[in-house]
């Protein structure tokens, strides 16, 4: 394993733990139901609207990438839906698992099924 992939995986783990703590605090304070309402209500504030639009588009891009790189349509759709629904809580674990499966080969992590064809 390369040092860069070890550092990458460490960052994924730290990021996931930070996000988990913040998420648990939010659910404890406001419940799960408040997430969607807060997200959409924040569009009334210009900067929160900008942030939420950016975040939403990012989630769609990540989901499209997961679908594109996947060897299976069903697995790609499931991963994409989980990325949209859970955000970084899913995506960070997905990247950790894939980077481990691909032994740190970033080309294979990014390209998935397309890495074998030289795409």
N, C-alpha and C positions, 0 to 999 in steps of 0.2 A: 504494500500500500504506500502511496506517495504521501509526503508531508502535507501537500496542498489539500488532498482529499481528506486527510485527518482533521485539518483545521476547518475545512468546509463542514464536515460532519459535526464537529464541536460547535460551530456557530449555529447549525440547524438545531441541535439539542438545546443550547442556551436560549435561542429565540423561541423555541416551542415551550420551554419551561416558563419564560417570562410571559408569553401569551396565555398560557394555561392559568397562571396566577391572576392575571388581569381579568381573564374570562370568568374564573370562579368568583372573583370579587364582584364583578358586574352581575352575575346570575344571583349571587347571594343578596346583593343590595336591591336589585330591581326585578329579578325573575327573568326567565327566558322570553316570555311574551313581549317584554319591553324592547327587545332588540330591533325587531322590524319597525315598530312604531317610532322608536327613537331615530332610526336610520332615515325613514321617510319624512318625519317631521323636521329633521335638521335641514332639509332642502329649502326651508324658509330663510335660512341664514346664508348669505352669499359664499362665505369661505367654507362653511360646512358642506354646502351644496357642491362646491368645487371638489372638495376632498372626497365626498361620497361618490360623485360621478367618476372621479379618477379611480377610486377603489373598486367600484362596480365594473368599470371597463377592464381593470387589471384582472379581476376575477374571471371575467369572460375570456380574456386572452389566455390565462393560465389553463382554463378548462378546454379551450380549443387546442392548445398545445398538448395537453394530456391525451385528448382524443386522437390527435394527429400521430403522436409518437407510439401509441398503444398497438400491440400486436393483435388485439381483439377489440372489435367494435363495442361489445358489451362492457368489457373492462374499461375501455376508454370513456364510454358514456357514464359509467358509474363513478370513475375517478373525477371526471369533469363536474358532475353533479355534486359530489362531495366537496370538491374544491370551492364551488360557488356557495354551497350551504354552510360549510365549516371554515372557509378561508384558510388562514395559515395553520390552524390546528390540524387540518388534513394535509395541506400542501407541504409543510415542513417534514412531516412524517413520510409522505410519499417520496420526497427527494432523498431523505435519509435511507429509506429502503432501497430505492432504485440505485443510489450511488454505491450502496453496499453490494447489491446484486451485480452491478457492472464493474465492481472492484476499482472504483474511482476513475474509470475511463469516462471523462466528461463528454467526449464525442458520443458514446453510447447512451449516456444519461440524457443528453439533449435530443438526440435523433431517434432513440428507441429503435423501432423496426426498420427505420430508414438507414441506420448506421451500416447494416450489412450490405445494402445496395449501393453505398457510396453517395447517397443523396446529399 
